[in-house]
Amino acid sequence: MSLDRFLAFVSALCVGLVLLLGGWLMIADQQALLTDARQREIDQTSVVFSTTMDQAAILSATHSELLAADPSIRTHLAAGSRNELQAYAKPMFERLARLAGVSVVHFHDAAMKSFLRVWEPQNFGQDLSTFRPMVVAANHDRQTQKGLELGVRGLSLRAVSPVFDTSGSNFIGTVEVGVDLQALADLAKAASGSDFALVLDRRYLKDVGNAVVSANGLVLDAATDKGLFESILGAGKVQLSRSELLFFHRLGDRDLTIQGRPLIDYSGNMIGTILTVSDFGSLESYYNRSLVTIGSVFLAGLLIVTAIFMSTVRAAVIRPLKDLAVRVKASPEEAAKSQATSGLKEFRDLQKAVSDAVSTRQDRAGEP
């Protein structure tokens, strides 16, 4: 191997290793930025649904307290006039359902038995004290209670307020207002563009009906895109956890980022998880463009630096050495007298050594 080829190989290898290290550090930095951006974006997105639920809980409590303070409702509930209460409350329920997504208006008597379900008036009389902690708490504390709770209509965001007679001194029962979580999920999607779902632990459900049940016993409840979340559940990636989980799912040509947050009911039980799904295709595209840019810079830098280095080496070392070798072969005496063609000290020393060697040879040749 010639000297110039050897130097070209070594220089290209060294430059390539340096650029490769720099490229690896840049890629690692871009990957960290992408991970942080995903986490930050999906945290902000999930807050949209949480905020929607918090606002709905406050509105539910407001509606239940307004109903509890209505003189006509107080009179009918105190008198046990179920038909009159149904006739009076039904238009209010329909208006709340249309304007506020209310799906439950339920009256209970002082003994914590169901007195009137406005949407299903023929279904009443059940003892709620055995499975409705929110009703028990409102009955006991005489204060409005709100939170997530499972009932006859499934999981709802509910508020229960105490009802007193028209004198305000005698407790006569409670009234409950519940908001449909499907409506809240759809509202959150409209605000954020992401998909949301509530996945429930089957152990807390009496009847799952035709709902999709995963292999690990999770049931899909409210969802903005049932097909999407059925695919995610079917992949077995959703797990119950009291801490936030972040995982990924590929659906067709989409790489989805999914966050799972614990779903806690009024009693503090973890009854499921809230899923937030976002497609960060723009972030992925930016990352891919960064990889292409880094690769292009690596190749261009390797070629440019190697070319500059080799041009300098050839001009300062290789070409003067070749010229010196040619002159020495052609005429050692003339080569010894010629000026150095390189400004490098080492090359001038070599030129002087050649000159001294030629002079010594001439002196020896002239001896008798």
TORBAKOL-474415 format. One record per residue: y, z, x of N, C-alpha, C in turn. Coordinates in steps of 0.2 Angstrom, whole numbers, plus 5000, padded with zeros to 4 digits. Atoms other than C-alpha are relative to their C-alpha. Example, Ala and Ser with C-alpha at 12.3 -4.5 7.8 and 13.67 -1.06 7.14 Angstrom:
<recs>
(rec (4994 5000 5004) (4978 5039 5062) (5006 5000 5004)) (rec (4994 4999 4996) (4995 5036 5068) (5005 5003 4996)) 
</recs>
This chain:
<recs>
(rec (4994 5000 5004) (5000 5000 5000) (5006 5000 5004)) (rec (4994 5001 4996) (5017 4995 5007) (5004 5006 4998)) (rec (4995 4994 5001) (5031 5008 5009) (5004 5000 4994)) (rec (4996 5001 5005) (5042 5001 4996) (4996 5001 4993)) (rec (5004 4999 5006) (5028 5001 4983) (4998 5008 4999)) (rec (5001 4993 5000) (5023 5019 4988) (5006 5004 4997)) (rec (4994 4996 5002) (5041 5025 4986) (5001 4999 4993)) (rec (4999 5001 5007) (5042 5016 4969) (4996 5004 4996)) (rec (5004 4996 5004) (5027 5024 4963) (5002 5008 4999)) (rec (4998 4992 4999) (5032 5042 4969) (5006 5001 4996)) (rec (4993 4999 5004) (5050 5040 4962) (4999 4999 4993)) (rec (5001 5001 5007) (5044 5033 4945) (4996 5006 4997)) (rec (5004 4994 5002) (5032 5048 4944) (5004 5006 4999)) (rec (4995 4994 5000) (5045 5061 4948) (5005 4999 4995)) (rec (4995 5001 5005) (5058 5053 4937) (4997 5001 4993)) (rec (5004 5000 5006) (5045 5051 4923) (4999 5007 4998)) (rec (5002 4993 5002) (5040 5070 4924) (5006 5003 4998)) (rec (4994 4996 5002) (5058 5076 4924) (5002 4998 4993)) (rec (4998 5002 5006) (5062 5065 4909) (4995 5002 4994)) (rec (5005 4997 5005) (5046 5070 4900) (5001 5007 4998)) (rec (4998 4993 5001) (5050 5088 4902) (5006 5001 4996)) (rec (4994 5000 5005) (5067 5085 4895) (4999 4998 4993)) (rec (5001 5003 5007) (5061 5075 4881) (4996 5005 4996)) (rec (5004 4994 5003) (5048 5089 4877) (5004 5005 4997)) (rec (4996 4994 5002) (5061 5102 4877) (5005 4998 4994)) (rec (4996 5003 5006) (5072 5091 4865) (4996 5000 4994)) (rec (5005 5000 5006) (5057 5088 4853) (4999 5007 4998)) (rec (5001 4993 5002) (5053 5106 4853) (5006 5003 4996)) (rec (4994 4998 5003) (5071 5110 4849) (5001 4997 4993)) (rec (4999 5003 5006) (5072 5097 4835) (4994 5002 4995)) (rec (5005 4997 5004) (5055 5104 4828) (5002 5007 4997)) (rec (4997 4994 5002) (5063 5121 4827) (5005 4999 4995)) (rec (4995 5001 5005) (5078 5115 4819) (4998 4997 4993)) (rec (5003 5003 5006) (5068 5105 4806) (4996 5006 4996)) (rec (5004 4995 5004) (5057 5121 4802) (5006 5005 4997)) (rec (4995 4995 5002) (5073 5132 4801) (5004 4997 4993)) (rec (4997 5003 5006) (5081 5119 4789) (4996 5000 4994)) (rec (5004 5000 5006) (5066 5118 4778) (5000 5007 4997)) (rec (5000 4993 5002) (5065 5137 4777) (5007 5002 4996)) (rec (4993 4999 5003) (5084 5138 4773) (5001 4997 4994)) (rec (4999 5004 5006) (5084 5124 4760) (4996 5003 4995)) (rec (5004 4998 5005) (5069 5130 4751) (5002 5007 4997)) (rec (4997 4994 5002) (5076 5148 4751) (5005 5000 4995)) (rec (4994 5001 5004) (5092 5142 4743) (4998 4997 4993)) (rec (5003 5003 5006) (5082 5132 4731) (4997 5005 4995)) (rec (5003 4995 5004) (5071 5146 4725) (5004 5005 4997)) (rec (4995 4995 5003) (5086 5157 4722) (5003 4997 4993)) (rec (4998 5003 5007) (5091 5144 4708) (4996 5003 4994)) (rec (5005 4998 5005) (5076 5149 4698) (5001 5007 4999)) (rec (4999 4992 5000) (5078 5168 4702) (5006 5001 4996)) (rec (4994 4999 5003) (5096 5167 4697) (5000 4998 4992)) (rec (5001 5002 5007) (5092 5158 4681) (4996 5005 4996)) (rec (5004 4995 5004) (5079 5171 4676) (5004 5007 5000)) (rec (4996 4994 5001) (5091 5185 4680) (5005 5000 4995)) (rec (4995 5001 5005) (5105 5178 4669) (4997 5000 4993)) (rec (5004 5000 5007) (5092 5175 4655) (4998 5007 4998)) (rec (5001 4993 5002) (5087 5193 4656) (5006 5003 4998)) (rec (4994 4996 5003) (5105 5199 4654) (5001 4997 4993)) (rec (4999 5002 5006) (5107 5187 4640) (4995 5002 4994)) (rec (5005 4998 5004) (5091 5192 4632) (5002 5008 4998)) (rec (4998 4994 5001) (5097 5210 4633) (5006 5001 4995)) (rec (4994 5000 5005) (5114 5206 4625) (4998 4998 4993)) (rec (5002 5002 5007) (5105 5197 4611) (4996 5005 4996)) (rec (5004 4995 5003) (5093 5211 4608) (5005 5006 4997)) (rec (4996 4994 5001) (5107 5224 4608) (5005 4998 4994)) (rec (4996 5002 5005) (5118 5213 4596) (4995 5000 4993)) (rec (5004 4999 5006) (5103 5212 4584) (4999 5007 4998)) (rec (5001 4993 5002) (5100 5230 4585) (5006 5003 4997)) (rec (4994 4997 5003) (5118 5234 4580) (5002 4996 4994)) (rec (4998 5003 5007) (5118 5222 4565) (4998 5004 4994)) (rec (5001 4996 5006) (5120 5232 4549) (4995 4998 4996)) (rec (5005 5003 5004) (5109 5221 4539) (4993 5001 5003)) (rec (5006 4999 4997) (5095 5222 4551) (4998 5007 5000)) (rec (5002 4993 5000) (5096 5241 4552) (4998 5002 4993)) (rec (5001 4998 5007) (5096 5242 4533) (4993 4998 4998)) (rec (5006 5002 5002) (5081 5231 4531) (4994 5003 5004)) (rec (5005 4996 4996) (5071 5239 4545) (4999 5007 4998)) (rec (5001 4993 5002) (5074 5256 4539) (4997 5000 4993)) (rec (5003 5000 5007) (5069 5251 4521) (4993 4997 5001)) (rec (5007 5004 4999) (5053 5242 4528) (5000 4994 4996)) (rec (5000 5006 5004) (5059 5227 4519) (4999 4994 5004)) (rec (5002 5005 4995) (5049 5214 4529) (5003 4993 4997)) (rec (4998 5006 5002) (5053 5199 4518) (5007 4999 5000)) (rec (4993 5001 4999) (5071 5202 4517) (5003 5000 5007)) (rec (4998 5000 4993) (5072 5205 4536) (4998 4993 5002)) (rec (5002 5007 4998) (5063 5188 4538) (5005 4995 4998)) (rec (4995 5005 5003) (5075 5179 4527) (5007 5001 5004)) (rec (4993 5000 4997) (5090 5186 4536) (4999 4998 5007)) (rec (5001 5001 4993) (5083 5185 4554) (4998 4993 5002)) (rec (5003 5006 4998) (5075 5168 4553) (5006 4995 5002)) (rec (4994 5004 4998) (5092 5158 4554) (5003 5002 5007)) (rec (4997 4998 4994) (5098 5168 4568) (4995 4998 5006)) (rec (5005 5002 4996) (5081 5165 4577) (5000 4993 5002)) (rec (5000 5007 4999) (5082 5147 4575) (5006 4998 5004)) (rec (4994 5002 4996) (5100 5146 4582) (4999 5002 5007)) (rec (5001 4997 4993) (5095 5157 4597) (4995 4995 5003)) (rec (5005 5004 4997) (5080 5146 4600) (5003 4993 5002)) (rec (4997 5006 4999) (5091 5130 4599) (5005 5000 5006)) (rec (4995 5000 4995) (5105 5136 4610) (4999 5004 5006)) (rec (5001 4996 4994) (5098 5149 4622) (4992 5000 5002)) (rec (5007 5000 4998) (5079 5145 4623) (4996 5006 4998)) (rec (5004 4994 5002) (5074 5160 4614) (4994 4998 4996)) (rec (5006 5001 5003) (5056 5160 4609) (4997 5006 4996)) (rec (5003 4994 5003) (5053 5178 4603) (5005 5004 4997)) (rec (4996 4994 5004) (5062 5189 4590) (4995 5004 4997)) (rec (5006 4996 5003) (5050 5203 4586) (5003 5007 4999)) (rec (4998 4993 5002) (5054 5219 4577) (4994 5005 5000)) (rec (5005 4995 5000) (5044 5235 4579) (5002 5006 4997)) (rec (4998 4994 5003) (5044 5251 4569) (5000 5006 5005)) (rec (5000 4995 4995) (5046 5268 4576) (4993 5003 5002)) (rec (5007 4998 4997) (5027 5271 4578) (4998 4994 5005)) (rec (5002 5005 4995) (5027 5256 4590) (4995 4995 4997)) (rec (5004 5006 5003) (5018 5244 4578) (5004 4994 4998)) (rec (4996 5006 5002) (5023 5226 4575) (5002 5000 4993)) (rec (4997 5000 5007) (5034 5225 4560) (5001 4993 4998)) (rec (4999 5007 5002) (5039 5207 4560) (5001 4996 5006)) (rec (4999 5006 4996) (5037 5192 4571) (5003 4995 4996)) (rec (4996 5004 5004) (5051 5181 4565) (4996 4993 5000)) (rec (5003 5007 5000) (5042 5165 4571) (4993 5000 4997)) (rec (5007 4999 5003) (5025 5171 4564) (5000 5006 4995)) (rec (4999 4994 5004) (5029 5183 4549) (4993 5002 4997)) (rec (5006 4997 5003) (5011 5184 4543) (4996 5004 5005)) (rec (5004 4996 4994) (5005 5192 4560) (5004 5006 5001)) (rec (4997 4994 4999) (5010 5210 4560) (4995 5006 5000)) (rec (5004 4994 5000) (5003 5228 4561) (4997 5002 5006)) (rec (5004 4998 4994) (4996 5228 4578) (5004 5006 5004)) (rec (4998 4994 4996) (4998 5244 4589) (5002 4998 5007)) (rec (4997 5003 4994) (5009 5239 4603) (5000 5005 5006)) (rec (5000 4994 4995) (5008 5256 4612) (4995 4999 5006)) (rec (5006 5001 4996) (4992 5251 4621) (5001 4995 5006)) (rec (4999 5006 4995) (4998 5235 4630) (5007 4998 5001)) (rec (4993 5002 4999) (5017 5234 4629) (5004 5006 5003)) (rec (4996 4994 4997) (5025 5246 4642) (5007 5000 4998)) (rec (4993 5001 5002) (5042 5239 4638) (5002 5003 4994)) (rec (4999 4997 5007) (5041 5244 4620) (4999 5007 5000)) (rec (5000 4993 4999) (5035 5261 4625) (5006 5003 5003)) (rec (4994 4997 4996) (5049 5264 4637) (5006 5000 4996)) (rec (4994 5000 5004) (5062 5258 4625) (5000 5005 4994)) (rec (5001 4995 5005) (5055 5269 4611) (5001 5007 5003)) (rec (5000 4993 4997) (5054 5284 4623) (5007 5001 5002)) (rec (4993 4999 4997) (5071 5282 4632) (5006 4998 4995)) (rec (4994 5002 5005) (5081 5275 4617) (5005 4996 5004)) (rec (4996 5005 4996) (5088 5262 4630) (4997 4993 5000)) (rec (5002 5007 4999) (5087 5243 4632) (4996 5000 5006)) (rec (5004 5001 4995) (5073 5238 4643) (4999 4992 5001)) (rec (5001 5008 4999) (5071 5220 4651) (4996 4999 5006)) (rec (5005 5002 4995) (5059 5211 4662) (4995 4995 4998)) (rec (5006 5004 5001) (5044 5200 4663) (4994 5004 4997)) (rec (5005 4997 5003) (5030 5204 4651) (4996 4995 4996)) (rec (5005 5004 5003) (5014 5196 4644) (5000 5003 4993)) (rec (5001 4999 5007) (5013 5196 4625) (4996 4995 4996)) (rec (5004 5004 5005) (5005 5187 4610) (5002 4993 5002)) (rec (4998 5007 4999) (5015 5171 4615) (5000 4999 5008)) (rec (5000 5001 4992) (5011 5173 4634) (5005 5003 5003)) (rec (4995 4997 4995) (5023 5177 4648) (5007 4998 4997)) (rec (4993 5002 5002) (5041 5178 4643) (5004 5005 5003)) (rec (4995 4995 4997) (5057 5186 4650) (5003 5003 4994)) (rec (4998 4997 5006) (5060 5199 4637) (5005 5006 5001)) (rec (4996 4994 5000) (5072 5213 4632) (4999 5003 4993)) (rec (5001 4996 5006) (5069 5227 4620) (5005 5005 4999)) (rec (4995 4996 5001) (5082 5237 4612) (4999 5005 4994)) (rec (5002 4995 5005) (5081 5253 4601) (5005 4998 4994)) (rec (4996 5002 5006) (5087 5251 4583) (5001 5007 4996)) (rec (4999 4994 5004) (5095 5266 4573) (5002 4998 4993)) (rec (4998 5002 5007) (5099 5267 4555) (5008 5000 5000)) (rec (4992 5001 5000) (5117 5264 4549) (5004 5006 5002)) (rec (4996 4994 4998) (5122 5282 4552) (5000 5001 5008)) (rec (5000 4999 4992) (5117 5280 4571) (4996 5006 5002)) (rec (5003 4994 4998) (5107 5296 4571) (4993 5000 5000)) (rec (5007 5000 5001) (5090 5291 4566) (4997 4994 5003)) (rec (5003 5006 4997) (5079 5280 4577) (4994 4997 4995)) (rec (5005 5003 5005) (5069 5268 4566) (4996 4994 5003)) (rec (5004 5005 4997) (5062 5255 4578) (5003 4997 5006)) (rec (4997 5004 4995) (5065 5242 4591) (5000 4993 4999)) (rec (5000 5007 5001) (5069 5224 4592) (5000 4997 5007)) (rec (5002 5003 4994) (5063 5212 4605) (5002 4993 5000)) (rec (4998 5007 5000) (5071 5195 4611) (4996 4998 5007)) (rec (5003 5003 4994) (5061 5184 4623) (5002 4993 5001)) (rec (4998 5007 4998) (5066 5168 4632) (4994 4996 5003)) (rec (5005 5004 4998) (5054 5154 4635) (5001 4998 5008)) (rec (4999 5002 4993) (5051 5152 4654) (4999 4993 5002)) (rec (5000 5007 4999) (5047 5134 4652) (5007 4997 5000)) (rec (4993 5002 5000) (5065 5131 4647) (5004 5002 5006)) (rec (4997 4998 4994) (5071 5141 4662) (4998 4996 5006)) (rec (5002 5004 4994) (5061 5131 4674) (5003 4993 5000)) (rec (4997 5006 5001) (5067 5115 4667) (5008 5000 5001)) (rec (4993 4999 4999) (5085 5121 4668) (5001 5001 5008)) (rec (5000 5000 4993) (5082 5126 4686) (4999 4994 5004)) (rec (5002 5007 4997) (5075 5109 4690) (5006 4995 4999)) (rec (4995 5004 5001) (5090 5101 4682) (5006 5001 5005)) (rec (4994 4998 4996) (5102 5111 4693) (4998 4999 5008)) (rec (5002 5001 4993) (5092 5109 4710) (4997 4994 5002)) (rec (5004 5006 4998) (5082 5093 4709) (4993 5002 5002)) (rec (5007 4998 4998) (5066 5103 4714) (4996 5002 4994)) (rec (5004 4998 5006) (5051 5108 4704) (4998 5007 5001)) (rec (5001 4993 5000) (5046 5125 4699) (4994 5001 4995)) (rec (5006 4998 5004) (5030 5133 4692) (4999 5007 5000)) (rec (5003 4993 5000) (5023 5150 4687) (4993 5000 4999)) (rec (5008 5000 4999) (5005 5153 4692) (4998 5007 4999)) (rec (5002 4993 5002) (4997 5168 4684) (4993 5002 5002)) (rec (5007 4997 4998) (4982 5179 4689) (4996 5000 4993)) (rec (5005 5000 5007) (4968 5176 4676) (4999 5007 4998)) (rec (5002 4994 5002) (4964 5194 4676) (5005 5004 4995)) (rec (4995 4997 5005) (4980 5198 4666) (5001 4996 4994)) (rec (5000 5004 5006) (4977 5185 4653) (4994 5001 4996)) (rec (5006 4999 5004) (4966 5188 4638) (4997 4993 4998)) (rec (5003 5007 5002) (4964 5169 4634) (5004 4995 5004)) (rec (4997 5006 4996) (4968 5154 4646) (5000 4994 4996)) (rec (5000 5006 5004) (4965 5141 4632) (4998 4994 5004)) (rec (5001 5006 4996) (4966 5124 4640) (5004 4999 5006)) (rec (4996 5000 4994) (4976 5129 4655) (4996 4998 5006)) (rec (5004 5002 4994) (4971 5123 4672) (4999 5007 5004)) (rec (5002 4994 4996) (4962 5137 4682) (4997 4998 5007)) (rec (5002 5001 4993) (4960 5136 4701) (4994 5003 5001)) (rec (5006 4997 4998) (4945 5141 4710) (5000 5007 5002)) (rec (4998 4993 4999) (4953 5157 4715) (5003 5004 4994)) (rec (4998 4996 5006) (4957 5162 4697) (5007 5000 4999)) (rec (4993 5001 5002) (4975 5156 4696) (5001 4995 4994)) (rec (4999 5004 5006) (4981 5149 4680) (5007 4997 5000)) (rec (4993 5003 5001) (4996 5137 4678) (5003 5001 4994)) (rec (4997 4998 5006) (5008 5143 4666) (5006 4995 4999)) (rec (4994 5005 5000) (5026 5135 4665) (5001 4996 5006)) (rec (4999 5005 4994) (5029 5120 4676) (5004 4994 4998)) (rec (4996 5005 5002) (5041 5107 4677) (4997 4993 5001)) (rec (5004 5006 4999) (5028 5094 4683) (4993 5002 5001)) (rec (5007 4997 5000) (5011 5099 4678) (4995 4996 5004)) (rec (5005 5004 4995) (5002 5084 4687) (5001 5002 5007)) (rec (4999 4998 4993) (5010 5089 4703) (4997 5007 5002)) (rec (5002 4993 4998) (5006 5108 4702) (4992 5000 4999)) (rec (5007 5000 5000) (4988 5104 4696) (4997 4997 5006)) (rec (5002 5003 4993) (4986 5094 4712) (5000 5006 5005)) (rec (4999 4994 4995) (4993 5109 4722) (4995 5005 4999)) (rec (5006 4995 5002) (4981 5121 4713) (4994 4998 5002)) (rec (5006 5003 4999) (4967 5110 4715) (4998 5000 5008)) (rec (5001 5000 4993) (4969 5109 4734) (4999 5007 5003)) (rec (5001 4993 4997) (4967 5128 4735) (5004 5003 5004)) (rec (4996 4997 4995) (4982 5132 4745) (5004 5005 4997)) (rec (4996 4995 5003) (4990 5144 4732) (4997 5006 5001)) (rec (5003 4993 4999) (4987 5162 4736) (5005 5005 4997)) (rec (4996 4995 5002) (4993 5178 4728) (5002 5004 5006)) (rec (4997 4996 4995) (5004 5188 4740) (5006 5004 4998)) (rec (4994 4997 5002) (5017 5201 4739) (5006 4998 5005)) (rec (4995 5003 4996) (5027 5192 4753) (5000 4993 4999)) (rec (4999 5007 5001) (5034 5175 4753) (4995 4996 5005)) (rec (5005 5004 4996) (5022 5161 4759) (5003 4993 5000)) (rec (4998 5006 4999) (5027 5144 4765) (4994 4995 5002)) (rec (5005 5005 4998) (5015 5129 4766) (5002 4993 4997)) (rec (4998 5007 5001) (5014 5111 4764) (4994 4996 4997)) (rec (5005 5004 5004) (5005 5098 4753) (5002 4993 5000)) (rec (4998 5007 5000) (5004 5079 4755) (4997 4997 4993)) (rec (5002 5004 5007) (5004 5069 4738) (5002 4993 5001)) (rec (4998 5007 4999) (5003 5051 4741) (5004 4999 5006)) (rec (4996 5001 4994) (5017 5046 4753) (5005 5006 5001)) (rec (4995 4995 5000) (5026 5062 4750) (4998 5006 5003)) (rec (5001 4994 4997) (5026 5077 4761) (5004 5006 4997)) (rec (4997 4995 5004) (5030 5092 4750) (5000 5007 5004)) (rec (5000 4993 4998) (5036 5109 4756) (5000 5005 4994)) (rec (5002 4996 5005) (5030 5123 4745) (5001 5008 5002)) (rec (4999 4993 4999) (5036 5141 4744) (4997 5004 4994)) (rec (5003 4995 5005) (5026 5155 4735) (5004 5007 5000)) (rec (4997 4993 5000) (5035 5171 4729) (4997 5004 4995)) (rec (5004 4995 5004) (5027 5186 4721) (5004 5000 4993)) (rec (4997 5000 5007) (5029 5186 4702) (4998 5007 4997)) (rec (5001 4993 5001) (5031 5205 4697) (5002 5001 4992)) (rec (4998 4999 5007) (5031 5210 4679) (5004 5007 4999)) (rec (4996 4994 5002) (5040 5225 4670) (4997 5006 5003)) (rec (5003 4994 4998) (5027 5237 4675) (4999 5001 5008)) (rec (5001 5000 4993) (5027 5232 4694) (4994 4997 5002)) (rec (5006 5003 4998) (5011 5223 4693) (5001 4993 5003)) (rec (4999 5007 4998) (5010 5207 4703) (4995 4995 4996)) (rec (5004 5004 5005) (5004 5195 4689) (4999 4993 5002)) (rec (5000 5007 4998) (5006 5179 4699) (5005 4998 5005)) (rec (4995 5002 4994) (5017 5169 4710) (5005 4994 4997)) (rec (4995 5005 5001) (5033 5158 4708) (4999 4995 5005)) (rec (5000 5005 4995) (5031 5141 4716) (5006 4996 5000)) (rec (4995 5004 4999) (5045 5131 4722) (4998 4994 5005)) (rec (5002 5006 4996) (5042 5113 4728) (5006 4995 5001)) (rec (4995 5005 4998) (5054 5102 4737) (4998 4995 5005)) (rec (5002 5006 4995) (5053 5085 4746) (5006 4999 5004)) (rec (4995 5000 4995) (5063 5086 4762) (4999 4993 5003)) (rec (5001 5007 4997) (5061 5067 4765) (5006 4998 5005)) (rec (4994 5001 4996) (5079 5066 4772) (4999 5003 5007)) (rec (5001 4996 4993) (5075 5080 4785) (4995 4997 5004)) (rec (5005 5003 4996) (5059 5071 4790) (5002 4994 5003)) (rec (4997 5006 4997) (5068 5055 4792) (5004 5001 5006)) (rec (4996 4998 4994) (5081 5063 4803) (4996 5002 5006)) (rec (5005 4998 4994) (5067 5071 4814) (4997 4994 5003)) (rec (5003 5006 4998) (5058 5054 4815) (5005 4996 5004)) (rec (4995 5004 4997) (5074 5045 4820) (5002 5004 5007)) (rec (4999 4996 4994) (5077 5059 4833) (4994 4999 5005)) (rec (5005 5001 4996) (5060 5056 4840) (5000 4993 5003)) (rec (4999 5007 4997) (5063 5037 4842) (5006 5000 5005)) (rec (4994 5000 4995) (5080 5041 4850) (4998 5003 5007)) (rec (5002 4996 4993) (5072 5053 4863) (4995 4995 5004)) (rec (5005 5005 4996) (5058 5040 4867) (5004 4994 5003)) (rec (4996 5006 4997) (5071 5026 4869) (5004 5003 5006)) (rec (4997 4998 4994) (5081 5037 4881) (4996 5001 5005)) (rec (5005 4999 4995) (5066 5042 4890) (4998 4993 5004)) (rec (5002 5006 4996) (5061 5024 4894) (5006 4997 5003)) (rec (4994 5003 4997) (5079 5018 4897) (5001 5004 5006)) (rec (4998 4995 4994) (5082 5033 4909) (4995 4999 5005)) (rec (5005 5001 4995) (5065 5030 4918) (5002 4993 5003)) (rec (4999 5007 4997) (5069 5011 4921) (5007 5000 5004)) (rec (4993 5000 4996) (5088 5014 4926) (5000 5004 5006)) (rec (5000 4995 4994) (5085 5029 4937) (4995 4997 5006)) (rec (5005 5003 4995) (5070 5021 4946) (5003 4994 5003)) (rec (4997 5006 4997) (5079 5004 4948) (5006 5002 5005)) (rec (4994 4998 4995) (5095 5013 4956) (4997 5003 5006)) (rec (5003 4997 4994) (5084 5024 4967) (4997 4995 5005)) (rec (5004 5005 4996) (5073 5009 4973) (5005 4996 5003)) (rec (4995 5005 4997) (5089 4998 4976) (5003 5004 5006)) (rec (4997 4996 4995) (5096 5012 4986) (4996 5001 5006)) (rec (5005 4999 4995) (5080 5015 4996) (4999 4993 5004)) (rec (5001 5006 4997) (5078 4997 4999) (5006 4998 5005)) (rec (4994 5002 4996) (5096 4994 5005) (5001 5005 5006)) (rec (4999 4995 4995) (5096 5010 5016) (4994 5000 5005)) (rec (5006 4999 4996) (5078 5010 5023) (4996 4994 5001)) (rec (5005 5006 5000) (5066 4996 5018) (5003 4994 5004)) (rec (4997 5006 4997) (5077 4981 5022) (5002 5001 5008)) (rec (4998 4999 4993) (5084 4988 5039) (4993 5001 5004)) (rec (5006 5000 4996) (5066 4992 5044) (4997 4994 5001)) (rec (5003 5007 5000) (5060 4975 5040) (5004 4996 5005)) (rec (4996 5004 4995) (5074 4967 5050) (4999 5002 5007)) (rec (5001 4998 4993) (5071 4978 5065) (4993 4998 5002)) (rec (5006 5002 4999) (5053 4974 5064) (5000 4992 5002)) (rec (4999 5007 4998) (5057 4955 5064) (5003 4999 5006)) (rec (4996 5001 4994) (5069 4956 5078) (4996 5003 5006)) (rec (5004 4997 4994) (5057 4967 5089) (4994 4995 5001)) (rec (5006 5005 4999) (5043 4954 5086) (5003 4994 5004)) (rec (4997 5007 4997) (5055 4939 5090) (5002 5001 5007)) (rec (4997 4999 4993) (5064 4946 5105) (5001 5008 5001)) (rec (4999 4992 4999) (5062 4965 5110) (5007 5001 5004)) (rec (4994 4999 4997) (5077 4963 5122) (5006 4999 4996)) (rec (4994 5001 5005) (5089 4956 5109) (5000 5006 4995)) (rec (5000 4995 5005) (5083 4969 5097) (5002 5007 5003)) (rec (4997 4994 4997) (5087 4983 5109) (5007 5000 5001)) (rec (4993 5001 4999) (5104 4976 5111) (5004 5000 4994)) (rec (4997 5001 5006) (5108 4974 5093) (5002 5006 4997)) (rec (4997 4994 5003) (5118 4986 5082) (4995 5002 4994)) (rec (5004 4997 5005) (5109 4997 5069) (5002 4997 4993)) (rec (4998 5003 5007) (5109 4988 5051) (5000 5005 4995)) (rec (4999 4995 5005) (5108 5005 5042) (5004 5006 5003)) (rec (4995 4995 4998) (5120 5019 5042) (4996 5007 5000)) (rec (5004 4994 5000) (5106 5032 5041) (4999 5003 5007)) (rec (5001 4997 4993) (5105 5044 5056) (4993 4999 5003)) (rec (5007 5001 4998) (5086 5043 5056) (4999 4993 5003)) (rec (5001 5007 4998) (5087 5024 5057) (5003 4999 5007)) (rec (4996 5001 4994) (5100 5024 5071) (4996 5004 5006)) (rec (5005 4997 4995) (5088 5036 5081) (4994 4996 5001)) (rec (5005 5005 4999) (5074 5024 5078) (5002 4994 5004)) (rec (4997 5006 4996) (5085 5010 5084) (5000 5002 5007)) (rec (4999 4998 4993) (5089 5020 5100) (4993 5001 5003)) (rec (5006 4999 4997) (5071 5024 5103) (4997 4994 5002)) (rec (5003 5007 4998) (5066 5006 5102) (5004 4997 5006)) (rec (4996 5002 4994) (5080 5002 5114) (4998 5003 5006)) (rec (5002 4997 4994) (5075 5015 5126) (4993 4998 5002)) (rec (5006 5003 4998) (5057 5009 5125) (5000 4994 5003)) (rec (4999 5007 4997) (5062 4991 5129) (5002 5001 5007)) (rec (4998 4999 4994) (5072 4997 5143) (4995 5003 5005)) (rec (5005 4998 4995) (5058 5007 5151) (4995 4995 5001)) (rec (5004 5005 4999) (5047 4993 5149) (5002 4995 5005)) (rec (4997 5005 4995) (5059 4981 5158) (5000 5003 5007)) (rec (5000 4997 4993) (5061 4994 5172) (4993 5000 5003)) (rec (5007 5000 4998) (5042 4995 5174) (4998 4993 5002)) (rec (5001 5007 4998) (5041 4977 5174) (5003 4997 5007)) (rec (4996 5002 4994) (5054 4975 5188) (4997 5004 5007)) (rec (5002 4997 4994) (5045 4987 5200) (4995 4996 5004)) (rec (5005 5004 4996) (5035 4979 5215) (4993 5003 4999)) 
</recs>
